[in-house]
Amino acid sequence: MTDPLVLRRELVEAARRLDAQGLLPGPSGNLSARLDAERVLVVPSAVPKGRLQPEELLVVNLEGEVLQGIRGYKPTSELPMHLEVYRRRPDVHAVVHAHPPASVALTLAGISLTEAILPEAVLLLGEVPTTDYATPSTPENQAAIAPWIEKHDVILLARHGSLTVGRTIDEAATRLEVLEHTAKTLLWAYMVREPSKLPPEAVAKLHAVRESYGK
């Protein structure tokens, strides 16, 4: 069992780190972490992540019922999406949903991240699918990620944001940072011309390296 106090500090530190990079503007975006097999630590709704405090986090079960939290605080409205991940992925211990601007811009332009172009993205992110459009802050997002989350650690939500998961909070947050760096690089490339794809043999080597790292 993870130390709840340590996990609270780690989640808040990650939230502030991502907010400082403009990935969680205003009260948007949300993070969670698995406490144990039945309980999840999650951020409250409508609280700016740059000012988040450890004691403001709530504890919920996998049905979304609040077990512990400050009176008047409600879990993030995207909680059903987080819980869908934990139910389907016992290996996942942290989830980050954010609104990274360059990554969202790719979905607006119809540019897919399922094609291998940047070697570092293949190594660190794997294939990144884009969901069908779903209304933010509704159970539609839970349904949108369901076909993808069992085999992907990074997902783009069309016109909305991203979902990254990890074995730790740091891993989920780092994947978000790599995703946004990748998106920015691709957007710059597309300003000049459409970038070429990596050849199949290069992609196969990258997947072999990724598997050797246990990704």
C-alpha positions as CSV (number, residue, x, y, z in Angstrom):
1,M,0.0,0.0,0.0
2,T,1.3,3.4,-0.9
3,D,1.8,6.0,1.8
4,P,-1.2,8.3,1.4
5,L,0.7,11.4,2.6
6,V,3.6,10.8,0.2
7,L,1.1,10.2,-2.6
8,R,-0.7,13.4,-1.8
9,R,2.5,15.4,-2.0
10,E,3.6,13.8,-5.2
11,L,0.2,14.4,-6.9
12,V,0.2,18.1,-5.9
13,E,3.8,18.5,-7.0
14,A,3.0,17.0,-10.4
15,A,-0.1,19.2,-10.8
16,R,1.9,22.4,-10.0
17,R,4.7,21.3,-12.4
18,L,2.3,20.8,-15.3
19,D,0.4,23.9,-14.5
20,A,3.6,25.9,-14.7
21,Q,4.1,24.6,-18.3
22,G,0.6,25.8,-19.3
23,L,-0.7,22.3,-19.6
24,L,-3.4,22.7,-17.0
25,P,-4.8,26.2,-17.6
26,G,-7.1,27.7,-15.0
27,P,-9.2,25.0,-13.3
28,S,-9.0,22.7,-16.2
29,G,-7.4,19.3,-16.3
30,N,-7.3,16.7,-13.5
31,L,-5.0,14.1,-11.9
32,S,-5.5,11.0,-9.9
33,A,-3.4,8.2,-8.3
34,R,-4.3,4.7,-7.1
35,L,-4.0,4.3,-3.3
36,D,-4.8,0.6,-3.3
37,A,-6.9,-1.9,-5.2
38,E,-10.2,-0.2,-4.2
39,R,-9.4,3.4,-3.6
40,V,-8.2,6.4,-5.7
41,L,-6.8,9.8,-4.8
42,V,-8.3,12.5,-7.0
43,V,-8.2,16.3,-7.4
44,P,-11.4,18.3,-6.6
45,S,-13.4,20.0,-9.3
46,A,-12.8,23.6,-10.2
47,V,-9.7,24.1,-8.2
48,P,-6.7,25.7,-10.1
49,K,-3.9,23.1,-10.1
50,G,-1.2,25.7,-9.5
51,R,-2.8,26.4,-6.1
52,L,-3.7,22.9,-5.2
53,Q,-3.0,21.7,-1.6
54,P,-2.5,18.1,-0.5
55,E,-5.4,18.3,2.0
56,E,-7.8,19.3,-0.8
57,L,-7.5,15.9,-2.6
58,L,-10.4,13.5,-2.2
59,V,-10.4,9.7,-1.8
60,V,-13.0,7.8,-3.8
61,N,-13.7,4.1,-4.5
62,L,-13.9,2.5,-8.0
63,E,-17.6,3.3,-8.1
64,G,-16.9,7.0,-7.7
65,E,-18.2,7.3,-4.1
66,V,-16.4,9.9,-2.0
67,L,-14.8,8.2,1.0
68,Q,-12.8,11.2,2.3
69,G,-12.6,14.8,1.5
70,I,-13.2,18.4,2.6
71,R,-16.9,19.2,3.0
72,G,-18.3,21.0,-0.1
73,Y,-15.5,19.7,-2.4
74,K,-16.5,17.4,-5.3
75,P,-14.3,15.1,-7.4
76,T,-13.4,16.3,-10.8
77,S,-16.2,15.9,-13.4
78,E,-13.9,13.7,-15.4
79,L,-13.7,11.1,-12.6
80,P,-15.6,8.4,-14.7
81,M,-12.8,8.5,-17.3
82,H,-10.1,8.0,-14.6
83,L,-12.0,5.1,-13.0
84,E,-12.4,3.5,-16.4
85,V,-8.6,3.4,-16.6
86,Y,-8.2,1.9,-13.2
87,R,-10.8,-0.8,-13.8
88,R,-9.2,-1.8,-17.1
89,R,-5.6,-1.4,-16.3
90,P,-4.4,-2.9,-12.9
91,D,-0.8,-1.9,-13.9
92,V,-1.7,1.8,-14.0
93,H,-1.2,3.8,-10.8
94,A,-1.7,7.3,-12.0
95,V,-3.8,9.2,-14.6
96,V,-3.4,12.7,-16.0
97,H,-6.0,14.4,-18.1
98,A,-4.8,17.8,-19.5
99,H,-5.4,20.4,-22.2
100,P,-2.0,20.7,-23.9
101,P,-2.5,23.3,-26.7
102,A,-0.2,21.9,-29.4
103,S,-1.6,18.4,-28.9
104,V,-5.2,19.7,-29.1
105,A,-4.2,21.6,-32.2
106,L,-3.1,18.4,-33.9
107,T,-6.6,17.0,-33.4
108,L,-8.2,20.2,-34.8
109,A,-6.0,19.9,-37.9
110,G,-6.7,16.2,-38.3
111,I,-3.1,15.2,-37.8
112,S,-2.7,11.7,-36.4
113,L,0.0,10.6,-33.9
114,T,-0.5,6.9,-34.8
115,E,2.2,7.2,-37.5
116,A,5.8,6.9,-36.5
117,I,7.7,10.1,-37.4
118,L,9.8,11.0,-34.3
119,P,11.9,8.2,-32.8
120,E,11.7,9.5,-29.3
121,A,7.9,9.6,-29.4
122,V,7.8,6.0,-30.5
123,L,10.1,5.0,-27.7
124,L,8.5,7.0,-24.9
125,L,4.8,7.2,-26.0
126,G,4.2,4.3,-28.4
127,E,1.3,4.7,-30.8
128,V,-1.0,7.6,-29.8
129,P,-4.6,7.2,-31.0
130,T,-7.2,10.0,-31.2
131,T,-10.7,9.3,-29.9
132,D,-14.0,10.3,-31.5
133,Y,-15.2,13.7,-30.2
134,A,-16.9,13.5,-26.8
135,T,-18.5,16.2,-24.7
136,P,-16.1,17.4,-22.0
137,S,-17.1,16.7,-18.4
138,T,-19.6,14.0,-19.3
139,P,-19.5,10.2,-19.3
140,E,-19.0,10.4,-23.1
141,N,-15.2,10.6,-22.4
142,Q,-15.3,7.4,-20.5
143,A,-16.9,5.7,-23.5
144,A,-14.5,7.4,-25.9
145,I,-11.3,6.0,-24.2
146,A,-12.7,2.6,-23.6
147,P,-11.6,1.0,-26.9
148,W,-8.1,2.3,-26.6
149,I,-6.9,2.4,-23.0
150,E,-6.1,-1.3,-22.6
151,K,-3.3,-1.1,-25.2
152,H,-2.2,2.5,-25.1
153,D,-0.6,4.7,-22.4
154,V,-1.2,8.0,-24.2
155,I,-4.5,9.0,-25.9
156,L,-5.6,12.3,-27.6
157,L,-9.2,13.4,-27.0
158,A,-10.5,15.0,-30.1
159,R,-10.9,18.8,-29.8
160,H,-10.4,18.5,-26.0
161,G,-7.2,17.3,-24.5
162,S,-5.1,14.3,-23.6
163,L,-5.0,11.3,-21.3
164,T,-1.7,9.9,-20.1
165,V,-1.3,7.0,-17.6
166,G,1.7,5.5,-15.8
167,R,3.0,3.2,-13.2
168,T,3.8,6.4,-11.2
169,I,2.5,9.9,-11.1
170,D,5.9,11.1,-12.5
171,E,5.6,8.7,-15.4
172,A,2.1,9.8,-16.3
173,A,3.2,13.5,-16.1
174,T,6.4,12.9,-18.1
175,R,4.4,11.2,-20.9
176,L,2.2,14.4,-21.1
177,E,5.4,16.5,-21.4
178,V,6.8,14.3,-24.1
179,L,3.4,14.3,-25.9
180,E,3.3,18.1,-26.0
181,H,6.9,18.4,-27.1
182,T,6.2,16.0,-29.9
183,A,3.1,17.9,-31.0
184,K,5.0,21.2,-31.1
185,T,7.8,19.6,-33.2
186,L,5.3,18.2,-35.7
187,L,3.4,21.5,-35.9
188,W,6.6,23.3,-36.8
189,A,7.5,20.6,-39.4
190,Y,4.1,20.9,-41.0
191,M,4.6,24.7,-41.4
192,V,7.3,23.8,-43.9
193,R,5.9,20.6,-45.5
194,E,4.4,17.3,-44.5
195,P,7.1,15.3,-42.6
196,S,8.2,11.9,-43.8
197,K,7.5,8.7,-41.8
198,L,10.2,6.5,-40.4
199,P,10.8,3.4,-42.5
200,P,9.3,0.1,-41.2
201,E,12.7,-1.4,-40.3
202,A,13.5,1.7,-38.1
203,V,10.1,1.5,-36.4
204,A,10.6,-2.2,-35.7
205,K,14.0,-1.5,-34.0
206,L,12.4,1.2,-31.9
207,H,9.6,-1.1,-30.7
208,A,12.2,-3.7,-29.8
209,V,14.0,-1.1,-27.6
210,R,10.7,0.1,-26.1
211,E,9.8,-3.5,-25.1
212,S,13.2,-4.1,-23.6
213,Y,12.5,-1.2,-21.3
214,G,9.2,-2.7,-20.2
215,K,7.1,0.0,-21.8
